[in-house]
C-alpha cells in the first residue's frame, strides 16, 4: 500500500528541467527589452523567488509587473523545458495507484501551463494546479500550501500528504505547513545541504522517490 494519499510536486527542476533554458530566456528578455546583461551569478542569487519578485529584481524594476510577465511569457516556446529523468515514469506510476497528485509552481500558471502542455504532461492526472497567483504567500512560508490543502480537504484528504521539491525553500515551506517532504538533488541544492537544513528524506532522482512511495 502506498505511503501517501497525496503527492504534491514542485514543477521547476523537480518534474521539469527548468534552470538552463529559463536562465537563457531571462538573459534574452533582459537584454532585448530592458538593455540588461544578466549573469549566472545574479540568476543564481535570486532563483526560486516568486515570478513577479524575480523579474522585478532581474529587470531592475523596468516596466510594470504585467509588462515583464508578458514579455517573458511570449517567448516560452523558444526556450522549452524538458522532462527530468524518470518524471514521466513517476507520474504514470503514482497515478495508476490512485494516489492524488498535485502541481505547484512559483510561476504564474499561464506560463507554466504553456510548458506543461508543450511536453504533453497529462494535466488531467493532477487535482491541484497551483501557480503564483493562487496565494499571496510564497515559499518558504508554509501558508503557500493553503490553496492546495483546501482542495485536498474537499476530497477528504487531510493527512499522509508529501511535497516533493529540489530547493531548501521547498523543504522549509513543507515543514512549516506540517507536511512530509522529499528532496531531489536535481537543482542547485545537494544532499549535504538538505541534510544540514534538517531534511530527512533526500534522493538523487525521481525513480528513487517512486520506489519509496509505492
Residue pairs with C-beta under 8 A, 6 or more apart in sequence:
2 94
2 97
2 99
2 213
2 214
3 160
3 162
3 212
3 213
4 99
4 160
4 161
4 162
4 180
4 213
5 99
5 100
5 157
5 159
5 160
5 161
6 99
6 100
6 101
6 102
6 127
6 152
6 157
6 160
6 161
6 162
7 94
7 99
7 100
7 101
7 102
7 161
7 162
7 163
7 164
7 213
8 101
8 102
8 103
8 104
8 128
8 145
8 148
8 161
8 162
8 163
8 164
8 179
9 15
9 101
9 102
9 103
9 104
9 163
9 164
9 165
10 104
10 105
10 163
10 164
10 165
10 166
10 167
10 170
11 18
11 103
11 104
11 105
11 107
11 112
11 116
12 18
12 19
12 22
12 81
12 105
12 106
12 107
12 166
13 19
13 84
13 166
13 167
13 186
13 187
14 84
14 164
14 165
14 166
14 170
14 184
14 186
14 187
14 206
15 83
15 84
15 87
15 91
15 103
15 121
15 206
16 81
16 82
16 83
16 84
16 87
16 115
16 116
16 119
16 121
17 81
17 82
17 83
17 84
17 186
18 81
19 47
19 187
19 188
21 79
21 80
21 81
21 82
22 79
22 81
23 38
23 40
23 43
23 47
24 79
25 72
25 75
25 76
25 78
25 79
26 38
26 43
26 55
26 58
26 72
27 37
27 38
27 43
28 75
28 79
29 59
29 71
29 72
29 75
30 36
30 37
30 38
30 58
30 59
31 37
31 38
33 59
33 62
33 63
33 71
34 59
34 60
34 62
34 63
36 58
36 59
36 60
36 62
38 58
42 58
43 58
44 188
46 54
46 57
46 58
47 54
47 188
48 106
48 139
48 167
48 169
49 57
49 106
49 138
50 106
50 132
50 138
51 69
51 106
51 107
51 108
51 111
51 132
52 65
52 68
52 69
52 132
53 138
54 106
55 65
55 68
55 69
55 72
56 65
56 68
59 68
62 68
63 71
69 108
69 111
72 111
73 108
73 110
73 111
73 114
76 111
76 114
76 115
76 118
77 114
77 118
80 115
80 118
80 119
81 115
81 118
81 119
82 119
83 119
84 186
84 205
84 206
85 205
85 206
85 207
86 205
86 206
86 207
86 210
87 206
89 206
89 207
89 210
90 206
90 207
90 209
90 210
91 101
91 121
91 122
91 125
93 210
93 214
94 101
94 210
94 213
94 214
95 101
95 122
95 125
97 214
99 213
100 127
100 152
100 155
100 157
101 125
101 126
101 127
101 128
102 126
102 127
102 128
102 129
102 130
102 148
102 151
102 152
103 112
103 116
103 123
103 126
103 128
103 129
103 130
104 128
104 130
104 144
104 145
104 148
104 163
105 112
105 130
105 131
105 132
106 132
106 138
106 139
107 131
107 132
108 131
108 132
108 133
109 129
109 130
109 131
109 132
109 133
109 134
110 131
111 131
112 131
113 123
113 129
116 123
117 123
123 129
127 151
127 152
127 155
128 147
128 148
128 151
128 152
130 147
130 148
132 138
134 147
135 143
135 144
135 146
135 147
137 143
137 144
137 146
138 144
139 167
139 169
139 170
139 172
139 173
140 168
140 169
140 172
140 173
140 176
141 173
141 176
142 173
142 174
142 175
142 176
142 177
142 178
143 176
143 177
144 173
144 177
145 163
145 173
145 174
145 177
145 179
149 158
149 161
149 177
152 158
152 161
161 179
161 180
162 174
162 179
162 180
162 181
162 182
162 213
163 170
163 173
163 174
163 177
163 179
163 180
163 181
163 182
164 181
164 182
164 183
164 184
164 206
164 209
165 171
165 174
165 181
165 182
165 183
165 184
166 183
166 184
166 185
166 186
166 187
166 188
166 189
167 187
167 188
167 189
168 189
168 193
168 194
168 197
170 181
170 183
171 181
171 183
171 194
171 197
171 198
171 199
172 197
174 180
174 181
175 181
175 198
180 201
181 199
181 201
182 201
182 202
182 203
182 209
182 212
183 189
183 191
183 194
183 199
183 201
183 202
183 203
184 202
184 203
184 204
184 205
184 206
184 209
185 191
185 194
185 202
185 203
185 204
186 204
186 205
191 202
191 204
194 202
195 202
201 212
203 209
203 212
